[in-house]
Amino acid sequence: MTADDFHITTERLLLRPWRLSDSADFAAMNAHPEVMADLGGPLTLEASDQKLERFRRSFDDHGFTRWVIEDGDGRFVGYCGTAWWDDDEHPVGPHHEIGWRLVRDAWGKGYASEAAQAALTDVFARKDVDRVLAYTASDNVRSQIVMERLGLRRDTSLDFERHYDDVGMWQALVWVATATEPAPTLINL
């Protein structure tokens, strides 16, 4: 199966593979100062395009990706999905990580929780993955709420600090999802 043949649907959303035509929407989201505040600020067009290409290749390489999220009207509202970090230098070593980012006007609608639950259900069902990490900065309360809604378990033993050139020293709080711990049914998003 190719990425073009694959999609995930939820009650309100479509998670689908990346297209080159997503570049402008993706770049606009990545250029928004409030959306990018927890990651060192807006990305350049070049950096945004490089990230989009990594997401496009991920399905071919691993069978999962950070999916484009579209609302019921087919509008780009962000991305969500699992990434594989094959990095022995990462403070938690090689790992799977769930992540999301939404355009500013999509915040507060429960889209991140809905998309993340669908992406986790998919990766646990289709792939030989038994643990997925989620991490965020201590001041990113919105993402922490999503992690709690998803029923992820906070694991302080995995918290880490890492230096990023565009951010500086970044401190991460870590949550864990496992295939054996079912995610709760999300109600009243």
Secondary structure, 3 states (H helix, E strand, C coil): CCHHHCCEECCCCEEECCCHHHHHHHHHHHHCCCCCHHHCCCCCHHHHHHHHHHHHHHHHHHCCCEEEEECCCCCEEEEEEEEEECCCCCCCCCEEEEEEEECHHHCCCCHHHHHHHHHHHHHHHHCCCCEEEEEECCCCHHHHHHHHHCCCEECHHHCEEEEECCCEEEEEEEEEEECCCCCCCCCCC
